């Protein structure tokens, strides 16, 4: 960072208020948690601010925090959720930043209803394919994405394979799955 | 393309014309009404010039491509799902199979990110060994990129010459680790073995022999009139678009962006190259660093076109030769061991780490998440460079000729194993 992590976080908080919902500055890669509704505004600010200039989106990843085994789940120190992690970097400042959006595993707790997060494909075009991949494999719906369809799995595939409770289909077009 | 020939006959007699009587006295009265329709052309997934199983659906009007839709996923092998069921060292062979032309670079990317999570420091000798090996693999990878690009544009011989030299690199690798394609040589904590005795001399002899050959390649392709006309001014990628789409590696530098992770990356990665002298290959004022021995930039060339991307790769081969020479010196005088691989079931601390390295095709990123329960990561994610590089195809191919599509896709030098993972 050009400025210290704390100063940067304070600056973001004063600008976006409660849309910055959390942060961990002591992690290996310090991250900032953003509320889904504020994501696009925060990203546009990060890209356009002449001091920050995070012009490249390196990666969008989905992580599913869910332990199918109930015995193990009791010992865990986190609740079930899905994270979408954005790794940004600035080519001119040689800095990097991690943003996180924390979502429920299913929208309104109804299994099958994908959680929603606004798409940042209008901010960085990289997000177009990356969000399609996260949708395909992790089952996160990116609202406002121009063309949200599966990218790695076939179009008629059922389910989102990187979910921890995903089960392989018994068969797919006559091919044995399990 | 559908062509309608409408031939109008003027009856020359009162009889209806029989098929035999279709001779035309006046050629001017034949009216060719050539109309073209929009047509969808399916290119791939088994097309020789799509570099693996890439399928492009082209919407064409005559020879002009108005829309290109890439379809990927034919080589999807669920690497990320497998990664969250095995330990990081067990996942090393899966990274080999991502960019299978640069297995060493993939091993390194994953090894570094796990070391970042474990907060592991490497002995000096291991670092120089890694530089030596990954730069050698970069040469092998760029040679294939060059040869295959020649194939795309219709010349066969550079491919054969490129494979001749690559074969020697594979022989060196085989001697070092036993494998010729999927090495699993660099691993978490160092490498699996030290270089065998006499290996460095063989490597040096190979570099001496490679240098004059590179000039032949330049004569064969870079300054070849046909090659120049097929690549100059085609598929121009402006720097803003390259950054916006997350293009990296030679594709980004071919657009004039001065960015190379070996110099600008994270400290854990750049310290590997500490003290090495090298210049980032990028055009400045119409010149590339130390290009005086090589063909000049053609006058018609536009920064960001296919020719520039190709030329950056060719010069990176020279850069890698330099780096290997320096690495050989340092490696032979370095103290310490070649590194000790961590236990197969090394317990991972709670946390997450992300890191990118400069692979031959661009920035290869890996992301590991661990919840601190045992040796198996909670999530293993690979950010592929070719994946982002390929996503510009749609914009680059808009309005180009069908024959230029292989030239553009080839200049991005994608490897499908890495895109589909």
Interface residues (C-beta under 8 A of the other chain):
Chain A: X27 X28 X29 X55 X56 X57 X58 X59 X61 X63 X64 X65 X72 X76 X78 X85 X87 X91 X94 X96 X98 X124 X125 X126 X128 X129 X137 X150 X151 X152 X153 X154 X161 X162
Chain B: X72 X73 X76 X78 X80 X81 X116 X117 X241 X243 X244 X245 X246 X257 X259 X264 X266 X351 X352 X353 X354 X356 X363 X365 X367 X369 X371 X373 X378 X379 X381 X383 X387 X388 X391 X420 X421
